């Protein structure tokens, strides 16, 4: 799987969060539920100060076999006190471009990423959804590196 190494500035993400893990039999339901809340629940429309219309799926706070998943948007300043606020640390990332169905293409990409020998820092990995076409999505997956 092709990727490039990029340096990113710190980002602030606002959205909805839940704790899950790869071994959690309800992981798909948990993550899918966050995206439903983001879009069908009106959260996306209510987020103030978005830097763009891209959506972000952030994986942070890694602990044992669990992590926090946040579905949201990058913001320029905080004005959404009722939502989760997470920081994507600035630093070095492996950037993986993905194109296709938002569910199957992303799942297939993650399966390949988990097989790679990356020097991961586990400080904040994320997917950035660059368009809203569910079947022909353009997504960049960023893996935080040491």
Secondary structure, DSSP 8 states (H G I E B T S, - for coil): ---EEEEE--EEEEEEEEEE-TT-TTHHHHHHHHHHHHHTTSHHHH--SBSSS-EEEEEEEEETTEEEEEEEEEESS---TTSEEEEE--EEEEEEEEEE-TTHHHHHHHHHHHHS---B--S-EEEEE-S--SSSEEEEEEEEB-
